[in-house]
Amino acid sequence: MSAAAIRSVVIVGGGTAGWMTGAALARLVRAGVQVTLVESEAIGTVGVGEATIPPIRTFNAMLGIDENHFLAHTQGSMKLGIEFVDWNASGHRYLHPFGDYGFDIEGVKFHQVWQRLHAAGNAAPLDDYSLCAVAARANRYAAPANDPSSPLSRLVQAYHFDASLYARYLRGYAEARGVVRREGKITEVSLRGADGFVEAVMLEDGSRLEGELFIDCSGFRGLLIEEALHTGYEEWTHWLPCDRALAVPTANAGPLTPYTRCTARAAGWQWRIPLQHRMGNGYVYSSAHVSDDEAAATLLANLEGAPLADPRPLRFTTGRRKQAWNRNVIAIGLSGGFLEPLESTSIHLIQAGISRLLALFPDRGWGDAERDSYNDFTRTQYEQVRDFVILHYKANGRDEPLWRQVREMDVPDSLARRIDLFRNRGRVFRREDELFAETSWIAVMLGQGITPQGWDPLADALDAGQLAAMLERIRSTFRRAAEGMPDHAAYLARHCSAR
Ligand code: FAD
């Protein structure tokens, strides 16, 4: 990449977004670009964000990070999916596993074949045909294999980790590669008269930091993108009414599961994220439906281990910045928008923003094409994640006021069409570049109680006896593969422990 038009990049903010961006842009330093990151210890970071989705592995691989080393330094654990508890009915639980269910058979989607057999009583629960789900339920884990003939090639994974430690880890990486960190509080943003571009930020100590490209990683406030450029925010609270969270770490108790758990509560949902040194917990709730005190009492009454701190309150407004790239400012992280962490997507949205920035880096100056492409893709991606998160609310089976309200609401047309399509014939129709795979849609649609009225007629053209035998082979192969895996905690202690 040539970076002729940009000699100096300033990253504002040193949370997960800032240091992920700093680490990725460190490669520009080699091309002669100065990369500076300003952060303020006095302001601090949001300090939550512990569950990820599989593409995080691509990001770490791009940086050349060793998995075990990184997990040891971030107290991380493995994640094969998410368990949802009590969303459909009290006591009901389902898994959203990573990786595929079974294999497509003669061009027919596996879940279509499964639906046909299951309706006739000739198939086990769908989870039995997902190696991630089988391993997760057994609290087992083994490294995925590259050899496609190995069942372990069917494992797809992400991580849980301490996001503050991840930021610190990436800070070390970025600084070692020439990214310069400036400690200090930005008190003023200077705009160029001619075109309103940001030309410098002023620090509390009176120093002035100039740049050509500014990456706003300043968190919810959007110091540059909103406070300086007044870009505007599109709110989605009418679809996603939760607007607060309480986060509390606890001592580890209970199994170190290789999956995140999200349990529905009266006015929101509670997360449980197992790390090596502690458990991350929190309650995401709608302040219109429960008081802060009641929410705290619910959270504290539903913890497995002893709390290690008081619950930490957080407030947010779900939605997205109207333009992620405005003039010479690109908002990455919470400054660009927020979607509740039900499907662990925020860190991914940071990663995706960074990838787009690298792909569309304005090295030839400030063309509309790069900016508009960036904004277009960002909007589409946020909307796709938004729809997927809304699905969990829309298709719930609970009876409290929040849950009745969201079940009865109108959802975006894009989601309504997907639900109809699934309800008719269990079909999932998605663009190739969409974040959530077919497995994700199937798992959540079925898990939330959307039952297809039939299956794809193509599945009827296959021999039922042969299909049943094939499904049984897949099931027993996965069961044996999971039985051969080490216990998740034992794997971490052996390969990824900081001790
Ligand atoms: P922040 O962490 O807020 O960092 C902002 C930075 O800007 C800080 O360094 C601050 O010092 C600096 N700054 C601000 N103002 C100034 C100033 N004036 N001068 C100098 N510096 C300044 N994501 C996931 O992927 N998975 C999850 O499980 C998950 N769970 C979450 C749970 C909750 C309740 C919330 C609220 C978020 C969760 N997230 C999750 C999102 C995740 O926390 C964030 O996406 C991630 O931490 C990135 O935050 P950030 O770096 O954008 O902002």
Boltz pocket constraint, residues with backbone or C-beta under 6 A from the ligand:
constraints:
  - pocket:
      binder: B
      contacts: [[A, 12], [A, 13], [A, 14], [A, 15], [A, 16], [A, 17], [A, 18], [A, 38], [A, 39], [A, 40], [A, 41], [A, 43], [A, 44], [A, 45], [A, 46], [A, 47], [A, 48], [A, 49], [A, 50], [A, 51], [A, 52], [A, 163], [A, 184], [A, 185], [A, 186], [A, 187], [A, 217], [A, 218], [A, 219], [A, 220], [A, 223], [A, 245], [A, 246], [A, 247], [A, 282], [A, 314], [A, 316], [A, 332], [A, 333], [A, 334], [A, 335], [A, 341], [A, 344], [A, 345], [A, 346], [A, 347], [A, 348]]
      max_distance: 6.0
